[in-house]
């Protein structure tokens, strides 16, 4: 049974504790035996089920509401601990419409958020391009104003929910200025003429991913999110919120790995005694427990800071994502090692976790990018205090 004592930390209010307990009960009943072979169909079903149960209501916020990052993190941690694909399905509803929640007009919010928050529509976030992964400011896809429309041309790749999404938040170059200041954000329905899924991408952990091509794809000017030239700011603001939730998902994977390891070493016999009796094994378990708690502290500090009114939590979110994802990889690796040959056997939970965790150290800002962010934030704080 995963440790729940962290819910008593001062980061949380009673409503967060109630949310975590209710979701734990629901997940235990509904997330056993998810089919990971047909990811498209499984994701569609998961979004619908999460919506029907009310969980995707937390993925967005309408006019006058705010996103509660602690709730987002608790949901992602709990879902990830039960099933990685369930976490993915929930997470993309938030990331895909985060810009609409934060910057959308009333019409944009009323058109899309009731659908995505109820699980009736699937969302995607179209940011990455073939030549500009972490370097968002180098995006080359264009959006050219033509009368009452914008005409989109270019490609996006590694787009989560690509191929099954009903709507994408898209970042494209509108050219107000060079670099980051010349990007804008758009709400793009997936059924527009000129939007084509040209490649489905297969990875070590099953997720619906695709490369998208836009060829003279027209969107009305009212599809613009925020102001022209504000796309980079919008994208970074969305990541500022949701980067902490990636840390929470990694934390959920790590907690599950620790539970699986504790079960293994308490039941596996070596020379007539439990594997746990070996001092080296106890050392591994101690390191895993330490990493889990440290990751939880960093994750929920970042979420609490955002919910407490911080305009930006770039430093806190980067620290949480870097530490939680990197250390979750280590925790899971130790769990695999403690399982011996069974640890790399297909169908074992720790083998699944080993595949699930790796992408989290890359998407929404790779680990080395987070180090750059943290270093720059530290230097800026130092210079500002001089």
C-alpha positions in Angstrom: 0.0 0.0 0.0 1.5 3.3 -1.1 2.4 5.8 1.7 -0.4 8.3 2.2 1.1 10.2 5.2 2.3 13.0 2.8 -1.3 14.1 2.6 -0.9 15.5 6.1 1.8 17.9 5.0 1.0 21.6 5.2 0.9 21.9 1.4 -2.6 20.5 1.3 -6.1 21.5 2.4 -8.9 19.2 3.5 -10.3 19.3 -0.1 -7.1 17.9 -1.5 -7.1 15.1 1.0 -10.7 14.2 0.1 -9.9 14.4 -3.6 -6.9 12.0 -3.2 -8.9 9.5 -1.2 -11.9 9.5 -3.6 -9.6 9.1 -6.6 -7.7 6.3 -5.0 -10.9 4.4 -4.4 -12.1 5.0 -8.0 -8.7 4.1 -9.5 -8.5 0.9 -7.6 -11.9 -0.2 -9.0 -11.5 1.0 -12.6 -7.9 1.0 -13.7 -7.0 -2.7 -13.4 -6.1 -4.4 -16.7 -6.0 -1.4 -19.1 -5.3 -2.7 -22.6 -2.0 -1.1 -23.7 -1.9 -2.8 -27.1 -4.6 -0.6 -28.8 -3.5 2.7 -27.4 -5.8 4.8 -29.5 -8.9 3.0 -28.4 -7.7 2.7 -24.8 -7.0 6.5 -24.6 -10.4 7.3 -26.0 -12.1 5.1 -23.5 -9.9 6.4 -20.6 -10.7 10.0 -21.4 -14.4 9.2 -21.6 -14.3 7.3 -18.3 -12.3 10.0 -16.5 -14.8 12.5 -17.8 -17.8 10.6 -16.8 -16.4 10.2 -13.3 -15.7 13.9 -13.1 -11.9 13.8 -12.9 -11.2 15.7 -16.1 -13.2 18.6 -14.7 -9.9 19.4 -12.9 -8.0 19.6 -16.2 -9.2 23.1 -17.1 -10.6 26.2 -15.6 -13.2 28.5 -17.2 -13.7 32.3 -16.8 -13.2 33.4 -13.3 -11.7 30.1 -12.2 -8.1 29.2 -11.7 -6.3 25.9 -12.2 -5.5 24.2 -8.9 -2.1 22.8 -9.5 -2.1 20.7 -6.3 -5.2 18.9 -7.5 -3.6 18.4 -10.9 -0.5 16.9 -9.2 -2.4 14.7 -6.9 -4.5 13.3 -9.7 -1.5 12.6 -11.9 0.4 11.0 -9.1 -2.5 8.7 -8.2 -3.3 7.8 -11.8 0.4 7.1 -12.7 0.8 4.9 -9.7 -2.1 2.8 -11.0 -1.6 3.0 -14.8 0.7 5.1 -17.0 -1.8 5.3 -19.9 -4.5 6.6 -17.5 -2.1 9.4 -16.4 -1.3 10.3 -20.0 -5.0 10.5 -20.9 -5.8 12.8 -18.0 -2.6 14.9 -18.4 -3.2 15.7 -22.1 -6.6 17.1 -21.4 -5.0 19.7 -19.2 -1.9 20.4 -21.3 -3.8 20.5 -24.5 -6.3 23.1 -23.3 -4.1 24.9 -20.7 -3.7 27.9 -22.9 -7.4 28.1 -23.4 -7.9 28.0 -19.6 -5.3 30.6 -19.0 -5.6 32.9 -22.0 -8.7 32.0 -24.0 -11.6 34.3 -24.8 -15.0 33.6 -23.3 -16.1 32.2 -26.7 -13.0 29.9 -26.9 -13.5 28.7 -23.4 -17.2 28.1 -23.8 -16.7 26.2 -27.0 -14.0 23.8 -25.9 -13.6 23.5 -22.1 -17.0 21.9 -21.4 -16.1 19.3 -24.0 -12.6 18.5 -22.8 -13.5 18.8 -19.1 -16.3 16.3 -19.6 -14.2 13.9 -21.6 -16.3 14.4 -24.8 -13.4 15.8 -26.7 -9.7 14.9 -26.7 -7.0 17.7 -26.6 -3.5 18.0 -27.9 -0.6 20.5 -27.5 1.2 21.1 -30.9 4.4 22.7 -29.9 7.4 20.6 -31.0 8.8 20.8 -34.5 11.3 18.5 -36.3 14.1 21.1 -36.0 13.1 22.7 -32.8 12.5 20.5 -29.8 13.4 22.3 -26.6 14.3 25.4 -28.6 10.7 26.7 -29.0 11.9 30.2 -30.1 13.3 28.6 -33.2 9.9 27.4 -34.4 9.5 27.8 -38.2 5.9 26.8 -38.8 4.1 29.9 -40.1 0.7 31.5 -39.6 0.1 34.2 -42.2 -2.8 36.6 -41.9 -5.1 36.6 -44.9 -8.2 38.7 -44.5 -10.3 37.1 -41.7 -8.2 34.0 -41.6 -4.7 32.8 -40.7 -3.1 30.3 -43.1 -1.0 27.6 -41.4 2.0 25.9 -43.1 4.6 23.6 -41.6 5.0 20.5 -39.4 4.7 19.5 -35.8 6.1 16.3 -34.4 6.0 14.2 -31.2 2.5 15.5 -30.7 0.8 13.6 -27.9 -2.8 12.6 -28.9 -1.8 13.2 -32.5 -4.2 11.3 -34.6 -7.0 11.1 -32.0 -7.3 14.7 -30.7 -10.3 16.7 -31.5 -8.6 20.0 -30.9 -5.0 21.3 -30.7 -3.4 24.3 -29.1 -0.8 25.3 -31.8 2.2 27.6 -31.7 3.2 29.1 -35.0 5.3 32.0 -36.3 3.3 35.1 -37.2 6.4 37.3 -37.6 5.8 40.3 -35.3 9.5 40.1 -34.3 12.4 37.7 -34.6 12.7 34.7 -32.4 10.4 34.1 -29.4 8.5 37.4 -29.9 7.3 36.4 -33.3 5.2 33.4 -32.2 1.5 33.2 -31.6 -0.9 30.6 -30.2 -4.1 29.3 -31.9 -7.0 26.9 -31.2 -7.1 24.5 -34.1 -9.9 21.9 -34.5 -8.5 18.6 -35.8 -10.9 18.2 -38.7 -9.8 21.3 -40.6 -8.9 20.8 -44.3 -5.1 21.0 -44.8 -4.3 19.3 -41.4 -2.9 15.9 -42.0 -1.5 13.1 -39.8 1.5 12.1 -41.9 3.2 9.7 -39.4 2.3 7.8 -36.3 5.2 7.4 -33.9 5.8 4.3 -31.8 7.8 4.5 -28.6 8.9 2.1 -25.8 5.9 3.1 -23.7 2.6 3.1 -25.6 1.2 6.5 -26.2 -0.7 8.0 -29.2 1.9 10.2 -30.9 2.1 11.7 -34.4 3.7 14.0 -36.8 1.3 16.6 -38.2 1.5 18.5 -41.4 -0.3 21.8 -42.1 -0.7 22.7 -45.8 -2.5 26.0 -46.4 -4.7 25.1 -43.4 -7.0 28.0 -42.7 -8.2 29.0 -39.2 -10.4 32.0 -38.5 -8.7 35.0 -36.9 -10.9 34.4 -33.8 -8.8 31.2 -33.2 -5.9 33.4 -32.0 -5.2 32.9 -28.3 -4.2 36.1 -26.6 -2.4 38.7 -28.6 -0.3 38.3 -31.8 3.3 37.6 -30.8 2.4 36.3 -27.4 2.7 32.6 -28.3 6.0 32.0 -26.6 4.8 33.6 -23.4 1.6 31.5 -23.5 3.5 28.3 -24.1 5.9 29.0 -21.3 3.1 29.9 -18.9 1.3 26.6 -19.7 4.5 24.6 -19.1 5.1 26.6 -15.9 1.9 25.1 -14.6 2.0 21.6 -16.1 5.8 20.9 -15.6 5.1 20.3 -11.9 2.5 17.7 -12.9 5.1 15.8 -14.9 7.1 15.6 -11.6 3.9 14.3 -9.9 3.5 11.6 -12.5 7.1 10.5 -12.1 6.5 10.4 -8.3 3.5 8.1 -8.9 5.7 5.8 -10.9 8.4 5.8 -8.2 5.9 5.1 -5.4 4.5 2.1 -7.3 8.1 0.9 -7.9 8.9 1.2 -4.2 5.7 -0.7 -3.3 6.5 -3.5 -5.8 10.1 -3.7 -4.4 8.9 -3.9 -0.8 6.5 -6.7 -1.8 9.3 -8.5 -3.6 11.9 -8.3 -0.8 9.4 -9.2 1.9 8.2 -12.4 0.2 11.2 -13.6 -1.8 13.3 -16.1 0.1 17.1 -16.3 -0.1 18.8 -19.1 1.9 15.8 -19.5 4.1 15.3 -15.8 4.9 13.5 -12.9 3.3 15.5 -11.0 0.7 14.9 -7.9 2.9 17.2 -9.3 5.6 20.2 -8.6 3.4 21.8 -5.4 4.5 22.6 -4.3 0.9 18.9 -4.7 0.0 17.9 -2.6 3.0 20.3 0.1 1.7 18.5 0.1 -1.7 15.1 0.4 -0.1 16.3 3.3 2.1 17.6 5.1 -1.0 14.4 4.5 -2.8 12.2 5.8 0.1 14.5 8.9 0.5 14.2 9.7 -3.3 10.4 9.3 -3.2 10.0 11.7 -0.2 12.4 14.3 -1.6 10.6 14.2 -5.0 7.3 14.7 -3.2 8.6 17.7 -1.3 9.9 19.4 -4.4 6.8 18.6 -6.4 4.2 19.8 -3.9 6.3 22.8 -3.0 6.1 23.9 -6.6 2.4 23.2 -6.8 1.7 25.0 -3.5 3.7 28.0 -4.6 1.7 28.4 -7.8 -1.6 28.0 -6.0 -0.5 30.5 -3.4 -0.4 33.2 -6.1 3.2 33.2 -7.4 3.2 34.7 -10.9 5.8 32.3 -12.1 7.3 29.2 -10.5 9.9 28.5 -13.2 12.7 27.7 -10.8 10.5 25.5 -8.5 8.8 23.6 -11.3 12.2 23.0 -13.1 13.7 21.6 -9.8 10.7 19.4 -9.2 10.6 18.0 -12.8 14.4 17.4 -12.9 14.7 15.7 -9.6 11.5 13.7 -9.6 11.9 12.3 -13.1 15.7 11.6 -12.8 15.3 10.0 -9.3 12.2 8.1 -10.3 14.3 6.5 -13.0 16.8 5.4 -10.3 14.1 4.1 -8.0 12.5 2.0 -10.8 15.9 0.7 -11.8 16.5 -0.5 -8.3 13.1 -2.1 -8.2 13.9 -4.0 -11.5 17.3 -5.1 -10.0 15.6 -6.4 -6.8 13.2 -8.4 -9.0 16.1 -10.2 -10.7 15.1 -11.9 -14.0 11.5 -11.2 -13.4 12.3 -7.5 -13.5 12.9 -7.5 -17.2 10.1 -9.9 -18.1 7.4 -8.5 -20.2 4.1 -8.2 -18.3 5.8 -7.5 -14.9 4.8 -4.1 -13.4 8.3 -3.0 -12.8 9.2 -3.7 -16.4 6.3 -1.6 -17.5 7.4 1.2 -15.2 10.9 1.0 -16.6 9.5 1.8 -20.0 7.0 4.4 -18.7 9.4 6.6 -16.9 12.0 7.3 -19.6 10.0 9.7 -21.7 9.3 11.9 -18.7 12.9 12.9 -18.6 12.6 14.3 -22.1 9.1 15.8 -22.7 8.1 19.3 -21.5 11.8 20.2 -21.2 14.5 17.6 -21.1 16.6 17.1 -17.9 19.6 19.1 -19.2 17.3 21.9 -20.3 15.9 22.0 -16.7 19.5 22.4 -15.4 20.0 25.4 -17.7 16.8 26.9 -16.4 17.7 26.3 -12.8 21.2 27.8 -13.3 19.9 30.9 -15.0 17.3 31.4 -12.3 20.0 31.0 -9.6 22.2 33.6 -11.3 19.4 36.0 -11.9 18.5 35.8 -8.2 22.1 36.3 -7.2 22.5 39.4 -9.4 19.2 40.8 -8.3 20.2 40.6 -4.7 23.6 42.3 -5.2 
